[in-house]
Amino acid sequence: MNHADVPDADVSSDISTVFLDLDETICEHPRSTGERLADAFDRAGVEPFFDTADFRRWLATVTADSAVELRERCFTSIADEQGRATADALAVARAYEDPNPTGVEFLPGAASALDALAADHELALVTNGDRETQTAKLAALDIADYFDATTFTEPGGPVKPDPDHFHRTLAAMDASADETVHVGNSLRADVAGAHAAGVRSVWLEQPDATADHTPHHTIESMHDLHEPPWV
Ligand SMILES: [Mg+2]
């Protein structure tokens, strides 16, 4: 692990502001990525040539302006790696059905963690999803009112780990980086992105994560935020 990307950690705990990622941090779809991927291979008429572990591995290295573009980049990279046809990868990427945003469910502990955090902190959402999709999820979960600012990915705009995504949110919250902590499930997007903006990180641990970024705090589930690790 590389500690060089960890900003100077002020060990005091005057954290007033908490940023949170949305997907796979606060909520998830009950139907798994593996199930949707299997459907996509089926619909595209392509023999399955990779699995969700490959998908996640590439997802951690790729950015794009839309979900379908992100999948195209991941799947064609996997096809390249395996000597498979680019056309097959693109067909699967396009056949992959975006899940219905209103079908999301809370991750264990996430709903009560928002309640607990909101008692002592200002909250903001920092997501790489687009405004329409993510707004639908917030409405379905009835949690929009927790957030004083919400930063979506706009067409052509920055995505995490670009620090601008965090800078925009800090400005919207009128908060400084050193009083802010960001909670997310992606080492690359959330942890490295927060560090690039000088914001402290809390990583929701993932079993198969490999990115070389060291979070300030690691939690096993959102339940762990009931007693914030930075206090
Ligand atoms: Mg996420």
Residues whose N, C-alpha, C, O or C-beta is under 5 A from the ligand:
A	BS01	MG	D21 L22 D23 E24 T25 N185
